[in-house]
Structures are given as C-alpha cells and as structure tokens.
C-alpha cells in the first residue's frame, strides 16, 4: 500500500473536507479523490460518507485512522533514520526580526558546519503542514493552537512566553500612550490574521483574548505579503493589529505593549517527530540557552494565558 494513499486518507479524515485536504497536500482535488477511491478499492470498503454538505468517516474509516497514523509514523521514522544529515535544514522564522531569528543566529554559532536556511512562511498552522509534507523542517509558534492530530506527528520545545502588543497607525487615539490597557481597545476591530489559513493558531489566540472585552477580531482580508504591502494596507485601513512585543518596527506605525493584564503568546520550537539532524540539535540547544539566560519562560504575575497553552508550555504544573 502506497504511503501517498494513506496520507490522502489522513488529510481528508482530519479536515473532513476534500478541498481543504487537497490544499493541505498541494494536490488537485480530483487527484485526491482518485487516491481515496483507489484506497477504498484496495481495502474493499468505503472509508467516507459523502453528501453535498459534509464528509464523514465510516466505521471502517474510524478503524483505519489509527493504523494509518502508525504506518505513516513508521514510514517517516525510516526515512529519518537514513536521511542525509549533512543536507541544509529549512527553518521557518515566520517574520524577520523575531526571537526565532535570535535562536537561529545562535544555532549557527553552535553548529557552524550545518547549513541552516531561513524561510518566512508566516504562521505555524501553515508551516506545520509544510513540515509534515517534508517541504520544511522546523518552525516556531503556538503549538497548542494546532489540531491534536497535527500535534501528534510533531515534536515541540517551549521557548518563550512572549508578551503581546498592538501595532497602531500614527495619529491613532491610543498611539500617544506608552502602554495600552486591554480595556482601552473596547469597541475596536483588531486585525489578527482572520481568514489566513496559515495563521489559524494566532487568530484563535486573539479570539480567546478578546472574548468578553468588547474587542472584535477584524474580518478576513487579503493577506498582505511583505512589509511594504503590510504598511500600505495598514495606512489605508488604519486598523490596529495584534502583534508580539518583538514585532519589527514599521514606518508610519507605533508598537505599544498590552497591559492590565499582560497577555502572553506561547512560542515553541516545532519539528517533525523522529527528525534526526545536527541542525535540530543546535536549534534546541540555542533555544534552551537563550530561554535560560533571557528569562523567556518566566511569567509575569497576573499575566493572561490560556489553559491549553499552559499545559503544553509547563506540563508539570
């Protein structure tokens, strides 16, 4: 049985939507449907019930899913065991200038023989799909914000509780404040990546933070690629943007930390489970070193965080 067929099955089983599963696998929907039909023929059973409104797993589909995960995990482990450990490691930094860049820089010092290639995918949800598809190796972000089935195939190491901030256009009524209280954003519509499939974990965090505070998550909008386009769109819409305190400075905008309470965004180093590479070892060592020396995993008293994020970042608490 070809692993490709099982990967197709798992994608549809987790998305319960052929279009989203095809996009996740970077294949045409027709090709994905053919693979599912072929797998059903080989197994002699239907795996999904399909209607115009929904896709559901059959009893046999539910029975196959844990076996498919086990087979694919073994397949990935086999590939990792014989992978070229001298090949370049592709590291997604999400955005230039963030703490992930410091971790990468230190890892390059610790392992100068490794070629650690930076990428800028922007969003752990999107990067996780790339990692599982073998097109990326490592990323950073909110691990607890990923779907459980995705987390099960990844490894993660807590790096930092990152305080959150708001990016405001010059002239905004709140821009003159050195800090912005969360309650001061009541009535505002704040952009947090809504509609961007690569940043679902960030939008989810914003929705949890804003709930009950009278703050709205700005509606979906076309994703601005590049700082200049981001700056242009922000100047046009003048909408506040939820960011981290390390978000790079941008002309025409001011970044203000959020307080009362200080909201925390959890950042983890994330890689494919079973991946063996000296670059991963260097990144893990660099992240641990910087977290210890900079106090990245200390939480301010009274800070806001979600229970799920706390469980991942501090499993023994």
BAKOLBA-972579 format. One record per residue: z, y, x of N, C-alpha, C in turn; residue in one letter; residue number from 1. Coordinates in steps of 0.02 Angstrom, whole numbers, plus 50000, padded with zeros to 5 digits. Layout:
! BAKOLBA-972579
R  n_c3  n_c2  n_c1 ca_c3 ca_c2 ca_c1  c_c3  c_c2  c_c1 residu num
R     Z     Y     X     Z     Y     X     Z     Y     X      a NUM
...
//
This chain:
! BAKOLBA-972579
R  n_c3  n_c2  n_c1 ca_c3 ca_c2 ca_c1  c_c3  c_c2  c_c1 residu num
R 50000 49941 50042 50000 50000 50000 50000 50062 50044      x   1
R 49953 50106 50032 49947 50166 50074 50003 50215 50061      x   2
R 50035 50241 50114 50088 50291 50104 50063 50351 50063      x   3
R 49999 50368 50070 49972 50426 50033 49983 50418 49958      x   4
R 49974 50356 49933 49982 50344 49861 50054 50353 49840      x   5
R 50101 50331 49882 50171 50339 49866 50192 50413 49870      x   6
R 50163 50449 49918 50179 50521 49922 50153 50557 49860      x   7
R 50095 50537 49836 50069 50566 49775 50115 50552 49716      x   8
R 50138 50490 49712 50183 50470 49658 50248 50510 49661      x   9
R 50278 50515 49720 50342 50550 49727 50333 50624 49709      x  10
R 50279 50655 49730 50268 50726 49714 50265 50736 49639      x  11
R 50227 50694 49604 50222 50701 49531 50289 50685 49498      x  12
R 50324 50634 49523 50389 50615 49495 50440 50671 49502      x  13
R 50437 50708 49557 50485 50762 49567 50466 50826 49532      x  14
R 50401 50839 49527 50378 50901 49493 50370 50891 49418      x  15
R 50354 50828 49398 50336 50813 49328 50283 50861 49303      x  16
R 50235 50873 49347 50181 50921 49332 50126 50908 49384      x  17
R 50066 50888 49361 50013 50870 49408 49988 50930 49447      x  18
R 49983 50987 49416 49957 51046 49451 50004 51067 49507      x  19
R 50069 51069 49492 50117 51089 49544 50120 51036 49600      x  20
R 50116 50972 49581 50118 50919 49631 50057 50923 49677      x  21
R 49999 50937 49648 49938 50943 49688 49943 51002 49736      x  22
R 49971 51058 49712 49979 51116 49756 50028 51101 49812      x  23
R 50081 51064 49796 50130 51046 49847 50100 51002 49901      x  24
R 50053 50959 49883 50021 50913 49930 49957 50942 49961      x  25
R 49936 51001 49937 49875 51033 49960 49814 50987 49948      x  26
R 49811 50959 49888 49753 50919 49869 49728 50942 49801      x  27
R 49667 50923 49784 49641 50940 49719 49677 50898 49666      x  28
R 49685 50927 49606 49720 50890 49554 49683 50826 49535      x  29
R 49616 50828 49537 49577 50768 49520 49591 50712 49570      x  30
R 49596 50731 49635 49610 50681 49687 49680 50651 49677      x  31
R 49727 50694 49659 49795 50670 49647 49796 50621 49587      x  32
R 49761 50638 49534 49758 50594 49476 49727 50527 49493      x  33
R 49675 50528 49535 49644 50465 49556 49692 50422 49595      x  34
R 49732 50453 49640 49780 50415 49679 49833 50384 49633      x  35
R 49856 50421 49584 49906 50394 49538 49877 50335 49498      x  36
R 49816 50342 49474 49784 50287 49437 49775 50226 49482      x  37
R 49756 50237 49545 49747 50181 49592 49814 50146 49604      x  38
R 49867 50184 49613 49933 50154 49623 49953 50114 49562      x  39
R 49940 50140 49503 49957 50105 49441 49919 50039 49436      x  40
R 49855 50040 49457 49815 49978 49456 49843 49927 49506      x  41
R 49862 49951 49565 49888 49905 49616 49954 49873 49594      x  42
R 49995 49912 49557 50060 49886 49535 50056 49852 49468      x  43
R 50000 49863 49433 49991 49832 49368 50036 49859 49314      x  44
R 50052 49924 49318 50095 49955 49268 50083 50029 49265      x  45
R 50101 50060 49209 50098 50133 49203 50162 50163 49231      x  46
R 50153 50217 49269 50210 50250 49301 50230 50314 49266      x  47
R 50183 50344 49228 50197 50406 49193 50170 50402 49122      x  48
R 50204 50437 49077 50175 50450 49011 50152 50522 49012      x  49
R 50090 50533 48991 50060 50600 48996 50042 50624 48926      x  50
R 50062 50685 48910 50039 50718 48849 50012 50786 48869      x  51
R 49988 50823 48820 49963 50891 48836 50019 50938 48856      x  52
R 50081 50919 48840 50137 50964 48853 50182 50943 48911      x  53
R 50185 50878 48926 50232 50858 48977 50211 50792 49011      x  54
R 50241 50782 49069 50232 50720 49107 50302 50691 49117      x  55
R 50310 50627 49100 50375 50594 49107 50366 50528 49143      x  56
R 50418 50507 49179 50418 50442 49212 50430 50387 49160      x  57
R 50394 50333 49166 50408 50274 49126 50467 50237 49156      x  58
R 50488 50184 49124 50543 50143 49151 50523 50115 49220      x  59
R 50460 50092 49225 50438 50066 49290 50431 50122 49342      x  60
R 50414 50182 49319 50412 50238 49365 50481 50254 49393      x  61
R 50531 50253 49348 50600 50264 49371 50621 50210 49420      x  62
R 50599 50148 49407 50617 50092 49451 50584 50098 49519      x  63
R 50523 50125 49520 50486 50131 49583 50513 50187 49628      x  64
R 50539 50241 49598 50555 50301 49637 50601 50289 49696      x  65
R 50658 50255 49689 50700 50245 49749 50666 50202 49802      x  66
R 50625 50153 49781 50589 50112 49829 50537 50155 49867      x  67
R 50503 50199 49830 50454 50243 49862 50486 50288 49914      x  68
R 50545 50316 49896 50581 50358 49944 50599 50317 50006      x  69
R 50623 50256 49997 50644 50215 50054 50584 50198 50099      x  70
R 50527 50180 50068 50468 50162 50107 50443 50223 50146      x  71
R 50440 50281 50114 50415 50341 50147 50463 50362 50203      x  72
R 50528 50355 50192 50576 50372 50245 50567 50326 50305      x  73
R 50556 50262 50292 50544 50215 50347 50479 50231 50383      x  74
R 50429 50250 50345 50364 50269 50375 50372 50330 50419      x  75
R 50410 50380 50394 50421 50441 50434 50461 50426 50497      x  76
R 50511 50382 50490 50552 50364 50548 50510 50329 50601      x  77
R 50465 50286 50579 50421 50251 50626 50377 50300 50663      x  78
R 50349 50348 50626 50307 50398 50659 50347 50440 50708      x  79
R 50409 50458 50688 50451 50499 50733 50469 50462 50796      x  80
R 50480 50396 50791 50501 50357 50849 50447 50355 50903      x  81
R 50384 50361 50883 50329 50358 50931 50292 50424 50936      x  82
R 50322 50477 50911 50290 50542 50914 50290 50568 50986      x  83
R 50244 50612 50999 50238 50644 51065 50292 50698 51070      x  84
R 50344 50684 51109 50399 50731 51116 50381 50792 51158      x  85
R 50322 50791 51188 50300 50849 51227 50257 50896 51187      x  86
R 50240 50878 51125 50197 50921 51085 50234 50985 51066      x  87
R 50198 51039 51049 50230 51100 51026 50269 51088 50962      x  88
R 50326 51121 50955 50366 51117 50894 50352 51181 50854      x  89
R 50334 51173 50791 50317 51230 50748 50379 51252 50710      x  90
R 50400 51313 50722 50464 51339 50696 50450 51398 50650      x  91
R 50468 51391 50587 50459 51444 50538 50519 51492 50540      x  92
R 50506 51555 50555 50559 51606 50559 50566 51645 50494      x  93
R 50524 51631 50445 50523 51668 50381 50499 51740 50390      x  94
R 50536 51781 50425 50518 51851 50435 50536 51871 50506      x  95
R 50495 51911 50537 50508 51934 50605 50571 51977 50606      x  96
R 50611 51970 50659 50669 52012 50669 50733 51986 50640      x  97
R 50732 51927 50607 50792 51900 50577 50833 51860 50628      x  98
R 50891 51834 50607 50933 51796 50654 50897 51733 50678      x  99
R 50850 51708 50638 50812 51649 50660 50775 51664 50725      x 100
R 50754 51726 50733 50720 51745 50795 50766 51742 50855      x 101
R 50830 51759 50845 50879 51755 50900 50891 51682 50918      x 102
R 50895 51639 50867 50906 51568 50881 50846 51540 50920      x 103
R 50786 51558 50899 50727 51534 50934 50726 51559 51006      x 104
R 50741 51622 51017 50741 51650 51085 50790 51613 51130      x 105
R 50850 51599 51103 50900 51564 51143 50878 51492 51157      x 106
R 50848 51459 51108 50824 51391 51117 50771 51388 51172      x 107
R 50728 51438 51174 50677 51440 51228 50709 51446 51296      x 108
R 50766 51481 51300 50802 51485 51364 50834 51418 51382      x 109
R 50860 51384 51331 50893 51320 51344 50844 51264 51361      x 110
R 50783 51269 51335 50734 51216 51347 50667 51248 51366      x 111
R 50662 51278 51425 50600 51313 51444 50540 51268 51449      x 112
R 50551 51202 51455 50495 51156 51460 50463 51142 51391      x 113
R 50497 51161 51338 50471 51149 51270 50428 51208 51248      x 114
R 50376 51193 51211 50335 51245 51180 50358 51252 51108      x 115
R 50395 51305 51094 50420 51319 51027 50377 51374 50997      x 116
R 50336 51356 50949 50287 51402 50920 50314 51432 50855      x 117
R 50318 51498 50852 50344 51532 50793 50291 51535 50738      x 118
R 50313 51526 50677 50272 51536 50617 50310 51580 50568      x 119
R 50275 51611 50522 50306 51657 50475 50283 51640 50404      x 120
R 50315 51588 50375 50294 51564 50309 50327 51602 50252      x 121
R 50387 51630 50265 50424 51669 50215 50445 51627 50155      x 122
R 50504 51597 50161 50532 51559 50106 50544 51487 50123      x 123
R 50607 51463 50113 50622 51394 50132 50591 51345 50085      x 124
R 50584 51362 50020 50553 51314 49974 50482 51297 49997      x 125
R 50443 51348 50014 50376 51335 50038 50376 51300 50105      x 126
R 50421 51321 50150 50424 51290 50216 50445 51217 50212      x 127
R 50490 51201 50165 50513 51131 50158 50455 51086 50139      x 128
R 50412 51110 50095 50353 51070 50076 50307 51059 50137      x 129
R 50300 51111 50179 50260 51105 50239 50292 51055 50289      x 130
R 50358 51057 50294 50393 51011 50339 50383 50939 50316      x 131
R 50391 50927 50252 50384 50859 50226 50313 50834 50230      x 132
R 50265 50880 50229 50195 50861 50235 50173 50853 50308      x 133
R 50218 50869 50355 50202 50862 50426 50165 50920 50456      x 134
R 50161 50976 50420 50125 51034 50446 50171 51086 50477      x 135
R 50236 51075 50473 50287 51118 50502 50344 51073 50525      x 136
R 50384 51097 50572 50438 51055 50597 50507 51080 50578      x 137
R 50518 51146 50583 50585 51174 50574 50580 51239 50535      x 138
R 50631 51253 50495 50634 51318 50461 50707 51339 50454      x 139
R 50716 51397 50423 50783 51424 50411 50788 51446 50338      x 140
R 50848 51442 50309 50856 51468 50242 50912 51435 50204      x 141
R 50911 51446 50138 50965 51423 50094 50952 51351 50073      x 142
R 50982 51304 50109 50969 51233 50099 50990 51210 50030      x 143
R 51047 51234 50005 51071 51212 49940 51026 51235 49883      x 144
R 50981 51282 49896 50935 51305 49845 50874 51262 49836      x 145
R 50867 51209 49877 50811 51163 49871 50828 51109 49819      x 146
R 50776 51078 49791 50786 51024 49744 50821 50966 49779      x 147
R 50866 50930 49744 50901 50874 49776 50855 50823 49808      x 148
R 50799 50807 49775 50753 50757 49803 50722 50782 49869      x 149
R 50714 50847 49876 50687 50875 49938 50741 50874 49992      x 150
R 50802 50895 49973 50857 50894 50022 50869 50825 50050      x 151
R 50858 50773 50009 50872 50705 50031 50828 50684 50089      x 152
R 50771 50717 50098 50724 50699 50152 50728 50746 50211      x 153
R 50777 50792 50210 50784 50841 50263 50853 50838 50293      x 154
R 50859 50863 50354 50924 50873 50386 50936 50947 50393      x 155
R 50999 50967 50393 51015 51038 50397 51079 51050 50436      x 156
R 51082 51107 50470 51141 51127 50507 51159 51199 50488      x 157
R 51219 51211 50461 51238 51280 50444 51235 51326 50505      x 158
R 51208 51386 50495 51201 51434 50550 51241 51498 50537      x 159
R 51234 51526 50475 51267 51590 50463 51277 51603 50389      x 160
R 51334 51635 50374 51342 51667 50309 51316 51738 50319      x 161
R 51259 51753 50292 51226 51817 50305 51240 51866 50249      x 162
R 51275 51922 50262 51286 51972 50210 51220 51998 50183      x 163
R 51220 52014 50119 51159 52036 50086 51159 52113 50080      x 164
R 51099 52139 50072 51090 52211 50069 51036 52227 50018      x 165
R 51026 52291 50006 50973 52313 49962 50928 52362 50000      x 166
R 50864 52353 49994 50815 52398 50025 50794 52449 49972      x 167
R 50803 52513 49988 50790 52567 49940 50737 52614 49967      x 168
R 50692 52638 49925 50643 52688 49948 50678 52754 49960      x 169
R 50654 52793 50009 50682 52859 50021 50682 52899 49956      x 170
R 50737 52934 49944 50741 52975 49884 50772 52940 49825      x 171
R 50784 52874 49831 50817 52838 49776 50888 52865 49769      x 172
R 50914 52870 49707 50981 52898 49697 51036 52864 49738      x 173
R 51027 52800 49755 51078 52764 49793 51067 52767 49868      x 174
R 51011 52795 49889 50992 52793 49960 51039 52834 50004      x 175
R 51073 52883 49975 51117 52926 50015 51184 52892 50031      x 176
R 51199 52838 49997 51263 52804 50008 51259 52761 50071      x 177
R 51314 52758 50110 51314 52714 50169 51317 52640 50149      x 178
R 51348 52626 50091 51352 52559 50063 51338 52565 49988      x 179
R 51315 52511 49959 51300 52510 49887 51343 52458 49853      x 180
R 51386 52480 49807 51426 52433 49768 51381 52396 49720      x 181
R 51395 52332 49710 51353 52292 49665 51349 52324 49595      x 182
R 51405 52350 49570 51405 52379 49504 51359 52440 49499      x 183
R 51346 52472 49556 51303 52531 49556 51230 52513 49541      x 184
R 51213 52449 49547 51145 52426 49533 51135 52410 49459      x 185
R 51187 52415 49420 51180 52400 49348 51125 52444 49318      x 186
R 51082 52412 49278 51026 52447 49249 50963 52447 49291      x 187
R 50969 52426 49354 50912 52424 49399 50875 52357 49391      x 188
R 50811 52358 49408 50771 52298 49413 50756 52287 49486      x 189
R 50785 52235 49516 50783 52224 49588 50735 52167 49604      x 190
R 50690 52179 49651 50642 52128 49669 50676 52075 49713      x 191
R 50666 52011 49695 50696 51956 49734 50648 51897 49738      x 192
R 50584 51912 49743 50534 51859 49753 50515 51820 49691      x 193
R 50534 51844 49632 50517 51807 49571 50442 51796 49566      x 194
R 50423 51735 49549 50352 51718 49544 50322 51692 49608      x 195
R 50357 51699 49664 50333 51672 49727 50358 51601 49735      x 196
R 50315 51550 49731 50339 51481 49734 50370 51462 49801      x 197
R 50357 51502 49853 50385 51487 49918 50457 51510 49927      x 198
R 50481 51552 49881 50548 51582 49889 50593 51569 49829      x 199
R 50584 51512 49797 50624 51498 49737 50699 51498 49752      x 200
R 50718 51476 49811 50789 51472 49828 50820 51542 49831      x 201
R 50780 51592 49851 50805 51661 49856 50810 51692 49786      x 202
R 50760 51681 49745 50762 51707 49676 50821 51676 49638      x 203
R 50833 51611 49648 50889 51578 49616 50955 51610 49637      x 204
R 50962 51626 49701 51023 51658 49725 51033 51726 49693      x 205
R 50978 51765 49687 50981 51831 49656 51002 51825 49583      x 206
R 50974 51778 49547 50991 51769 49476 51065 51753 49468      x 207
R 51092 51712 49512 51163 51696 49509 51206 51757 49525      x 208
R 51184 51796 49575 51222 51856 49595 51221 51909 49540      x 209
R 51165 51919 49508 51158 51973 49459 51185 51955 49390      x 210
R 51196 51891 49377 51217 51869 49310 51281 51904 49289      x 211
R 51280 51934 49229 51338 51967 49201 51353 52035 49230      x 212
R 51309 52061 49274 51321 52126 49305 51273 52180 49279      x 213
R 51230 52162 49232 51183 52212 49207 51126 52228 49254      x 214
R 51115 52184 49302 51060 52193 49350 51006 52144 49333      x 215
R 50944 52166 49332 50888 52123 49316 50850 52102 49379      x 216
R 50825 52042 49379 50778 52021 49431 50710 52047 49411      x 217
R 50678 52084 49456 50612 52113 49440 50563 52058 49423      x 218
R 50518 52070 49375 50472 52018 49353 50423 51998 49408      x 219
R 50391 51941 49401 50344 51918 49452 50290 51969 49466      x 220
R 50272 51972 49529 50219 52019 49551 50180 51985 49607      x 221
R 50118 52006 49619 50080 51977 49676 50120 51984 49741      x 222
R 50120 51932 49781 50158 51933 49844 50124 51978 49895      x 223
R 50161 52026 49922 50135 52071 49973 50140 52035 50041      x 224
R 50083 52028 50075 50081 51995 50140 50079 52048 50195      x 225
R 50128 52046 50241 50129 52093 50296 50172 52154 50279      x 226
R 50203 52183 50331 50248 52239 50321 50213 52300 50292      x 227
R 50152 52314 50315 50118 52374 50290 50103 52369 50216      x 228
R 50081 52309 50194 50068 52300 50123 50134 52301 50084      x 229
R 50186 52272 50112 50251 52273 50079 50275 52345 50071      x 230
R 50269 52385 50124 50290 52455 50121 50249 52494 50070      x 231
R 50184 52481 50066 50141 52517 50019 50161 52501 49947      x 232
R 50171 52437 49933 50190 52417 49865 50258 52445 49847      x 233
R 50304 52444 49894 50371 52470 49879 50369 52545 49866      x 234
R 50328 52582 49905 50322 52654 49894 50291 52668 49825      x 235
R 50248 52623 49802 50215 52633 49738 50262 52616 49679      x 236
R 50298 52560 49684 50341 52539 49629 50410 52570 49631      x 237
R 50434 52587 49692 50500 52616 49704 50556 52571 49677      x 238
R 50544 52506 49677 50595 52459 49654 50639 52439 49712      x 239
R 50705 52435 49702 50749 52408 49754 50731 52335 49768      x 240
R 50745 52313 49829 50729 52244 49850 50792 52212 49879      x 241
R 50808 52152 49856 50865 52115 49884 50844 52085 49950      x 242
R 50882 52100 50003 50866 52075 50071 50932 52055 50105      x 243
R 50926 52033 50167 50985 52020 50208 50999 52082 50251      x 244
R 51058 52086 50280 51075 52145 50320 51034 52148 50383      x 245
R 51002 52094 50403 50961 52094 50464 50887 52106 50449      x 246
R 50870 52121 50386 50800 52133 50369 50774 52191 50412      x 247
R 50715 52184 50442 50690 52236 50488 50683 52304 50454      x 248
R 50695 52357 50493 50687 52425 50469 50615 52436 50448      x 249
R 50606 52477 50396 50539 52489 50370 50531 52564 50355      x 250
R 50478 52597 50380 50468 52668 50367 50467 52683 50292      x 251
R 50498 52738 50273 50499 52758 50203 50552 52724 50162      x 252
R 50595 52683 50194 50647 52646 50157 50712 52649 50197      x 253
R 50767 52637 50163 50832 52630 50195 50862 52564 50173      x 254
R 50898 52532 50218 50932 52469 50203 51007 52483 50198      x 255
R 51037 52463 50143 51107 52476 50132 51144 52411 50117      x 256
R 51199 52397 50152 51237 52336 50137 51268 52338 50068      x 257
R 51272 52281 50035 51303 52275 49970 51377 52259 49979      x 258
R 51419 52290 49937 51491 52281 49943 51522 52275 49874      x 259
R 51586 52258 49873 51627 52255 49812 51597 52209 49759      x 260
R 51591 52144 49771 51606 52108 49833 51546 52106 49880      x 261
R 51559 52082 49941 51504 52070 49988 51471 52004 49971      x 262
R 51408 52004 49948 51375 51940 49933 51349 51908 49996      x 263
R 51357 51842 50001 51337 51806 50061 51279 51759 50046      x 264
R 51229 51761 50089 51172 51716 50086 51180 51664 50141      x 265
R 51182 51599 50124 51191 51548 50175 51126 51532 50211      x 266
R 51128 51531 50276 51069 51516 50317 51082 51451 50355      x 267
R 51037 51404 50349 51041 51341 50386 50978 51329 50426      x 268
R 50984 51292 50479 50927 51266 50516 50906 51201 50481      x 269
R 50843 51194 50465 50819 51138 50424 50761 51103 50459      x 270
R 50763 51036 50462 50708 50999 50493 50700 50932 50456      x 271
R 50645 50899 50469 50631 50835 50435 50678 50781 50461      x 272
R 50708 50745 50415 50755 50692 50433 50721 50640 50477      x 273
R 50753 50623 50533 50726 50574 50579 50683 50604 50634      x 274
R 50669 50670 50632 50627 50701 50683 50664 50702 50750      x 275
R 50633 50674 50801 50661 50673 50868 50617 50716 50913      x 276
R 50646 50769 50940 50608 50814 50983 50658 50856 51022      x 277
R 50647 50866 51088 50695 50907 51127 50699 50978 51101      x 278
R 50647 51003 51069 50649 51070 51041 50699 51076 50984      x 279
R 50704 51023 50943 50753 51023 50889 50823 51023 50918      x 280
R 50834 50984 50971 50899 50982 51003 50917 51050 51032      x 281
R 50867 51085 51061 50880 51151 51089 50895 51202 51034      x 282
R 50860 51198 50978 50873 51243 50922 50943 51232 50893      x 283
R 50963 51169 50887 51029 51154 50860 51084 51180 50907      x 284
R 51073 51170 50973 51122 51195 51022 51125 51271 51020      x 285
R 51067 51304 51015 51065 51377 51014 51099 51404 50951      x 286
R 51086 51372 50894 51117 51394 50831 51192 51387 50834      x 287
R 51216 51331 50860 51289 51320 50865 51321 51370 50912      x 288
R 51288 51382 50968 51315 51429 51018 51320 51500 50989      x 289
R 51267 51523 50957 51268 51591 50929 51316 51597 50870      x 290
R 51319 51545 50829 51365 51547 50772 51437 51553 50797      x 291
R 51454 51518 50851 51522 51521 50878 51536 51588 50911      x 292
R 51489 51613 50951 51502 51675 50988 51498 51737 50944      x 293
R 51458 51735 50891 51449 51793 50848 51491 51789 50784      x 294
R 51525 51734 50774 51566 51726 50714 51525 51722 50651      x 295
R 51466 51692 50655 51420 51691 50598 51445 51650 50539      x 296
R 51490 51603 50551 51513 51559 50497 51581 51581 50470      x 297
R 51606 51639 50492 51667 51666 50462 51649 51703 50397      x 298
R 51689 51694 50346 51676 51725 50281 51724 51783 50270      x 299
R 51698 51843 50253 51743 51898 50237 51786 51881 50176      x 300
R 51847 51905 50176 51892 51893 50120 51862 51923 50056      x 301
R 51863 51885 50002 51839 51910 49939 51764 51912 49932      x 302
R 51728 51882 49979 51655 51882 49976 51630 51840 49918      x 303
R 51570 51857 49894 51539 51818 49840 51494 51765 49870      x 304
R 51500 51703 49845 51456 51649 49865 51456 51597 49809      x 305
R 51406 51553 49809 51403 51503 49757 51439 51440 49780      x 306
R 51463 51402 49731 51499 51340 49747 51454 51289 49782      x 307
R 51391 51285 49760 51345 51238 49791 51332 51255 49864      x 308
R 51326 51320 49879 51316 51341 49948 51377 51326 49990      x 309
R 51436 51337 49961 51498 51323 49998 51504 51249 50014      x 310
R 51484 51207 49966 51488 51134 49977 51444 51113 50035      x 311
R 51384 51142 50041 51340 51124 50096 51364 51153 50162      x 312
R 51382 51217 50162 51399 51250 50224 51468 51228 50252      x 313
R 51514 51211 50207 51581 51191 50227 51600 51127 50190      x 314
R 51570 51071 50207 51580 51008 50170 51652 50983 50169      x 315
R 51693 51005 50217 51761 50980 50220 51811 51024 50184      x 316
R 51786 51076 50150 51832 51121 50114 51829 51107 50039      x 317
//
